[in-house]
């Protein structure tokens, strides 16, 4: 069975699903295309009413969805509840604002009248990951749906039950047709799915390798695609930073979702005068993290989602140690059940080490000293990734300049760890992908930006 739900805390399989047959996938696409033909004619008020019902359902069933997330991928339960709540927020935000975001834009020309209109494209294929199994879907799907599209979801192989639960949430709209359906297809089936004439576009959140494969097929098929790929987000701590704030933010940014986030704080660069104090406090804060049963509300570090993910993370740590890195905390796989990896802090880092030049998807933090803000920016940008970055300083003007003009990333924050917000566009550059989700720019990704000229 290619789609297997295995509890990463108990290591037990609790559900298995067979891959979808081609005839079933075809029927899903036919339904979604017919739904699109009706949905695109719905007014913004009708669309908003439907999406608000989804938000209401999520809040009413928040505990059930949260427990499903925790059971299937190990997210600490308090964070799982927050994920469900964020999905409801996105529904409400786009229900309230989509009409103004997609209102025709008049442009003054020689014409009697000229403007830009926005029309939906059709069925959008969404290939989504396991680490935020609800939020990753909702942050793409809600703006795409409010624009008038419909969605075929391909969930990750280890979180199929969450994917099916997302489809059930969207059935709460009260509409006589589904806006989002799920196809449990294997990787080998995806190219043909992208090429299918009823698929108008594709979005992927996943690895850079998967992004290249999807982009190649989408390019050959001349289909619009949005890629949100990996990240190795730096945090710069300048000498005038509020040390307490910087440590607290970096701890939260590194350990959220047990470190399994594309925008987690994965590399920390600290100006020399603050370096020793920062490292000491970061190690102490890391030591205070509670690793254990993700259903326990006191837990802050749950198990990693799969055994192979833990093995790869430990390889990165081990190879970095062999290259000269020093471990101040953690660095060993604990005994017992569950795919746990402890909070791990490493120093004496060089640019060629895996914990620095690869994406680390787990609670591992390399910290390096820098002599100046100029060196900090240079080293922060010396990465093939460009998803997020943060800078900590009491000089807000300087922090804003660094974030705006110097850091090479799609999401740059001052005095806060990087996170996604429905009101702001989200996405990366370089090998972190292209295109945007959320905000005004996100809702414009899967529409026909149409010029209308009246002579």
ABEGO torsion letter per residue (X at the ends): XABBBBBAAAGBBABBBBBBBAAAAAAAAAAAAAAAAAAAABBAAAAAAAAAAAAAAAAAAAAAAAAAAAAAAGBBAAAAAAAAAAAAAAAAAAAAAAAAAABBBBBBBABABBBBBBBBAEBBBBBBBAABAAAAAAAAAAAAAAAGBBBBBBBBAAAAAAAAAAAAAAAAAGBABBABBBBBBBAAAAAAAAABAABABBBBBEBAAAAAAAAAAAAAAGBBBBBBBBBBBBBBBBAABBAAAAAAAAAAAAABGGGBBAABBABBBBBAAAAAAAAAAAAAAAAABBBEBAABAABABBBBABAAAAAAAAAAAAAAAAAGBBBABEGBBBBEBEBBBBBBBBBGBBAABAAAABBBBEBBBBBBBBABAAAAAAAAABBABBABBBBBBABAAAAAAAAAAABBBABBBBGBBBBBBAABBBEBBEAAEBEBBEEAAAAAABBBBBBBBBX
